[in-house]
Amino acid sequence: MNKSNQAIPIVFSLQPHPLLSGLVSGLSAQTGGFETRYFPDGESYLRIETQVEQRQCIILANLAHPNEKFLPLAFMASTLKELGAESVGLVAPYLSYMRQDRRFEAGEAVTSRIFATLLSQQIDWFVTVDPHLHRVHSLQEIYTVPSTVVEGAPIIGKWLRSLHDVFLVGPDSESEQWVSQISAQSGHPFVIGEKRRHGDRDVTIVLPDLSDFTGLTAVIIDDVISSGHTILQCLKSLNASGVVSVSCVCIHGLFADGAEAMLASAGLKELISTNTIPHQSNRLDVAEALLPPIQKHLSGVTLHARGQSAIKVNKKEQP
């Protein structure tokens, strides 16, 4: 192998992803080739077509709906290491299994910790965008490999600066951290609603007095839209308060069970998401924000031994 090629990282994309071209270009990387298919009994076949020996490899994986994606990810990461890759990092713009972070009822699986243990065994480092942290305050509490969290708020804030005559709306207290940060960056005022939950999909949103925002467009902001029912109730409350023009922007758009169509039929003017999860609403690109932490991990990762976890080495701290 040409020694100069060893310095070029290789990016493998488990599924087609809008971030692939931006990452390959921004990292001056090579796109990794592989073949995959299913045997008649449903088992996976995988063959890596790119020479990876002594190369730093990156797997780009959309981990929405993770049950069908974890085994292909594990098979690829393990195979890359067996074939002599210097390191295997993961770019997971959306990190799944952050919801069940404690045992709420007797006998429940704490899946966030189990998933973190399993994923940490496959990779040397990873980068993600705004994981839904709640009772777990840092990924380092459950993951055993180096990780970096990229914030989506500055990307949304930058986009909002071009809009006029709008105010921002957080549907509940959990969204306040996002909305307040975005408001500070965009210069738009914001309000926070109160979510009253009656069941998994039965919620009401109570908003404060909106008389100061008469005639303005409301922009609902949330980190994750899954079923869309919280956004729907927020939209209804805004309409009931006399706000007739309502848009919505989110970092991660899962849009399960036809959420996008439901919101459009309810009168939502515009639905915008970042491209962490591929969807037709993707308008905001996170590729540029991902590049610095990926480059940092590529330059600062060394392995204890083949097949073991990675550590970040700061030469200034070495004795």
N, C-alpha and C positions, 0 to 999 in steps of 0.2 A: 504493500500500500504506500502511496505517495505520502511522505511525512506531513506535507502541507495540508493534506486532506484530513489528517487526524485532528487538526485544530478546528475543523468545521463541524458544528453540532448537527445532528440528524433529528428531524421532527417527524414522528409517526402520528397520524391522526386516525384514531379508532373508527370514527364515523366522519362523514363530510362535515366540515365546520367552517363558518365564515371567517374565523380567526386565523386559519392555517396560512393563507398567503401573506398576511401581515406579519405573522411571527417568523416565517421563513425569510421574508425580505428584511425585516428589522434585525434579525440575528445573523444575517448572511449565512443562513443554514441550508441544509439539504433536506428535501422531502424524502422520507423513508418509504420504500416500497415493500409491500407484503401481500400475500394471498391468504384469503380466509374463505371458508365455506362450511356448510353443515353436512355431517353424515346423515344417513336416513334415520338414525335413532335420535337425532338432535344434538349429538356431540359436535364440538367445534374442531375444525382443522385450521392450523396456522403455519405459514411458512414465511420467514423473513427473507426478503429478496435483496436487501442492501447490506453490504459488508459493514459490520458494526464493531469489529474488534478494535479495541483501544480508542473508541469514539465515544463522545458524550451524547447520549440519546435522550430525547424528550418525547413523552407521550402526551398528546393533546386529546382530552377525553371530555365529552359532555356527559356528566354523571346524573342528569335528570333521568328518572326511571332506572335507578342503579341496579336493580336485581338482574336485569338482562345484560348489563354491561360490565359487572365486576369480574366475572370469570374471563371474558376476553381480555380485559385489562391485566389481570393476573397472569394469564398465559403469555401475553406479549412481554410484560416486564421480566418475567422469569426467563423466557427464551432469550431476550436481549442480554441478560447477565450471563447465561450459559454460553452464548456466542462470543463472549469476551468484551462486552461494552464496558467502558471505563466507569460510567455512572448512568443511572436511569432516573430522570426526573419526571414529574407529572405537572402538567398545566390543566387544572380542572376549574374552569371559570365558574361553574356552579358546583358546589360541594354538597352532596346529599347526606342524609342520615345525621342531621343536626337537631331534629325535632325531639326525639325521645331521649333526653339527656338525664333522666332520672327515673326511678321506679315509682310511678304515681299510684299504682295498685299492686297488691301482693302478687308476685309471680310474673310480673312484666319483664321483658327483656330490655335492658338499657342499650338499645341498638346503636346509639351514637358512639359509645365507648367500644363496643364490639367491632363496629365497622372501622373505627380509627385504628384499632389493633391490627385488623386484617390488612388494611391499606398500607399501614406503616411497614409491614413486612415485605411489601412488594417493591417499594421505591426508596430512593436516597434523599429526595427533597420534593417539595411541591409548592405551587403557587395557586392561589384561588382568589376569587373576588367576593368580598362581603358575605362570608358565611353567616348563617342566621344564628348568631350567638345569643344565648339567653342566660340560662343558669351556668353554662360553661362560658367563662369570660375570655378565655384565650385558647387557641388550638393547641398550644403547648401543654395544656392540662390533660389532653387525651391522645395526642399524636406524639410519637417518639422520634420523628425525623424532622429536620429543619423545614420550616414553612414560612411563607410570607403572604399576608393578606393585602390585596390591592383594594383601595376604596373607590366605589363607583360614584360617590357624591360629587367629587370635583368635576367629573365628566358631565353629569347632569347639570350642575351649577353653571358650567361654561356654556352649555347649550341654552339654558334659560336666560342668560344675559342678553340674548338677542330678542327676547320677547318683551312686549310692553303691555301694560294694563292687565296684569295677571296677579293673582295671589295664590299661595301654596297651601295645600290642605293635607295634613296627616290624619289618616282615619282613626288612629288610636295612639295610646301612650307609647307603644313599642316603636312606632314610626317617628316619634319626636326626635330621636337622635339623628335620623337621616334628614328630616325636614329642616331642623334648625341649622344643621351644617350647610345644607344646600342653600337655605335662605341667606346665610352669611356670605356665601360665595356669589349668589346671583343678585342680591340686593332687593329681593321681593319679600313682602310681608307674608306671614304664615299664621295658620290657626291649627289647633289639634283637636280632634274629636274624641269622644269617649265611646269605646266599644262595650256594648252590653251583650254578652254571649249567652244564648239559650240552648245551644247545641252546636255540633260541628259545623253546620251550615245555616244555623238560625241565629243571626246577629242583628242588632240595631246599632246605628251610629247617631249619637247625639252631638250636635255641633254648637259652639258658642254663638253669640250674636254676630251676624255678618253684615250689619247695616253699614259699616264703614267701607264695605267692598262692593257696593251697588254698582252695577254696570261693568264689573271686571270679570275676566275669565278665570275660573278656578282650575288649578292644576293639582290633581290628587297625586301624591307621591308615596310610594311604598317600596320596600326592598324586594319582596317576593309576591307575585300574584299567582296563586294556585287555582282554587276553584272560582275566584273572582267575586265571591259573595260579599266579602267585606267592602270591596270597591263598589259593588252594586248598591249596597245600603248607604254608603257615603254619597254616591251619586243621587240617590233618592232624597236624602236629607238636604243636599245642596239645592236640588230642584224645589223642594218644599220651602226652602228659605228664600226663594226668588232668584237663585243663580241659574241662568238658562244655558250658559256656555261652559261646558266642563270637559277637560282633557285629563289624561292620566299618563304618568311616566313611571316606569319601574326599572329596577336593576335586573332582576331575574323574572322572566315571563314563562311560567309553566303552562298556564292557560289550559287547565284540565277540563274535561267534560264540556267543551264548547264555550269556555268562558269568554273568549273574544266576541263571538257572535251574540252572546247574551248581553254583554255590555253595550255593544253597538245598537242592538234593538231597544235598549233602555234609554238611548239618546246620548251616549258618550260621543263627544265630538271627535276625539283623536286618541289613539292608544299607541304609546311609544315605549320601546324597551331597548336595553343595551343588547349586544350580540353575544352575551355569555351563553345563552341557549338559542339555537337557531329558530327563527320564527319570522313571519312576514312583517311583524311590527318592529323588527330591529332597525333602529335609526342611529344609535349611538355606539361608536366603536371603542372597545376597551383595549385593543391590541397595543397601542402606544404606551399605555399605562402598565401593561404586563412586561414590557421589554426590560426595564431596569432591574426588577427583582429576579427575572430569569437569568440575566447576565451575571448578576451577583452570585447566584447559586452555581452557575457554571464555572465561575472563576474561584469560588471559595469552598468547593466540596472535594473532600478526599475520602477514600474508603478505608475502614479498618482492615477489612479483608473481603475477598469476593463473596458476595451473598449476604454480607452484614450491613447494618445501617451506616449511614454517612454522618460525618461531623463537619461543621464549618470551622475552618482554621483561620485565625487572625494572626498573622506572623508577628505582629507587634506584641502579642500577649504570650508568645512562646518564651520559655526560659533561656 
